[in-house]
């Protein structure tokens, strides 16, 4: 007798075969001489009904089982006479592994607020919503790797601990072994030569700079790993620890970057719709209406391209009362991005050629000396989903941009070397994985699309 997953049973076209299932009790109903158990094993959002007659071995354990209990069931798959289900299992033996006290198990009700479930993040994967989110994360991760592998990109692992701040914002978590009660000083400043690495280090905010080094040797690469921002923000859009996907392409310019980004989004959205139909139907019905049609619309659309200057002009002429003023030289806010995608063009938009003053030092300066070859991919509902650029490949210009950003070029000597020895045009982008999961599922809070969110004052689990 072989073990089968519930999803395999529900998709099968055969009956009258013996199987073993292992999972958790969602509900139990008792009749005069038998009991009904709804079992879920995490493989699918659906449960399977088990009918247990009082004559079977282990029926005493059936009576002891309650919502949340873990069980192994041996039985036969049969056609179900009940409505709303194709198959059920006629139990032949039941084994109770671990009970869940009905008086203290917190998941007795069918629906709980997401705020409450964040307080029991160790148990919330047992709910329908978070089980579906975890399966979707898995599918989306696989789709990301599949896309890049099919295009012959090399998967590389960039450091989590780094001495460089890619974004230049200084919002890095410090990594140190210094005694915080007796910090060594040199002329009043912290003496990092006494620290483990001999210099000031932190958790990475991006793998991009290191990714560029490998791309300028091996061609097209991508990173997919955790990144960290020590930003004291408690919004529904921010996490202190999140995952980033960052491809880099050698011998590539901004149009190549835009093309890759559009193909990438369409590929991973299509994959989710094809591989997770039951979970996507759940999100569409229970979390955010029209989630499926939104993704389908993006897959079939041609992304519009606007310059930043054109976008600002459209926003100024819109007649909308925006919370944040629209001025050339200021960064676009989510409300501006959503207006462009939801009301003006009603499709995804790629905005290019941003003012150099609001973009990172590594973005290639245009001939006008005022704008850079940057791009942001905007989608309905959330605005920016991808940010990228052609990278500055000219040594002298890059040094100047570093100084303008108050960065010491001497500390980035290794990065500058790639502009001294065989420099090439190259481009890349970054996609926030959790924000993408949020978009695909329709979940409103980013803390609800990662297993154990790390936010200010919260690192419990």
Helices and strands as residue ranges (DSSP letters): E 2-3, H 6-11, E 17-30, E 34-40, E 48-53, H 59-64, E 70-79, E 87-98, H 114-119, G 124-126, H 128-150, E 154-155, E 161-162, E 174-175, E 185-186, E 189-190, G 192-194, E 201-203, H 208-218, E 221-228, E 241-250, H 254-275, H 277-282, I 283-287, H 291-300, E 304-307, H 308-316, H 334-338, I 339-344, E 349-355, G 356-358, E 371-379, E 383-390, H 395-404, G 409-412, H 413-420, E 426-432, H 433-441, G 446-448
